[in-house]
Amino acid sequence: MILQLPKEDVHISAADLGLELHEAGDYLEIQTADVDGALQRLMEKKVSLTHLQIRARTLEDLFLELTGKELRA
């Protein structure tokens, strides 16, 4: 699953958060199989979840992971 948060809602570094963050435009994305654990970690670090979106991984996510390049529109 992908947890997606606006950058302005995350006022802590990835290292301090303890989760792997990826930038995606104006958002930060966390890829995790443990959604409950990731949410718990975000709440412990007082990250606002007001604009949180949770979605399944897409083929585009896999492409980015494998190539490091975005698909052209």
C-alpha positions in Angstrom: 0.0 0.0 0.0 1.0 3.6 -0.5 0.4 6.3 2.1 0.4 9.7 0.6 0.8 13.0 2.5 1.2 16.6 1.3 4.8 17.7 1.9 3.7 20.7 4.0 2.0 18.2 6.5 5.3 16.4 7.2 7.6 18.6 9.4 10.1 15.8 10.3 13.0 14.2 8.4 12.7 10.7 6.9 15.5 9.5 9.3 13.6 10.9 12.3 10.4 9.3 11.1 11.9 5.9 10.6 10.0 5.3 7.4 11.2 5.4 3.8 9.8 8.5 2.1 9.7 9.2 -1.6 8.9 12.5 -3.2 6.1 12.6 -5.7 5.4 16.2 -6.8 3.8 18.0 -3.9 3.4 14.8 -1.9 5.5 12.4 0.1 4.8 8.7 -0.3 5.4 5.8 2.1 5.3 2.3 0.6 4.5 -0.2 3.2 2.9 -3.6 3.8 2.3 -2.6 7.4 -0.2 0.2 7.2 -1.2 0.0 10.8 2.5 0.2 11.9 3.2 3.1 9.6 0.1 5.0 10.8 1.2 4.4 14.4 4.7 5.8 13.7 3.2 8.9 12.0 0.9 9.5 15.0 3.8 9.0 17.5 5.8 11.7 15.6 2.7 14.1 15.6 2.4 14.1 11.8 -1.0 15.5 10.7 -3.1 12.8 9.0 -5.8 15.3 7.9 -4.9 15.0 4.2 -3.6 11.4 4.3 -4.6 9.2 1.3 -4.1 5.4 1.3 -4.0 3.6 -2.0 -2.9 0.4 -3.6 0.3 0.3 -5.6 -0.1 0.9 -9.3 1.9 -0.2 -12.4 3.3 3.3 -12.5 4.6 2.9 -8.9 6.3 -0.3 -10.0 7.8 1.4 -13.1 9.2 4.2 -11.0 10.6 1.8 -8.5 12.4 -0.2 -11.2 13.6 2.6 -13.4 13.6 5.7 -11.3 11.9 7.6 -14.2 8.4 8.9 -14.5 6.1 7.9 -17.3 5.5 10.6 -19.9 2.0 12.0 -20.2 
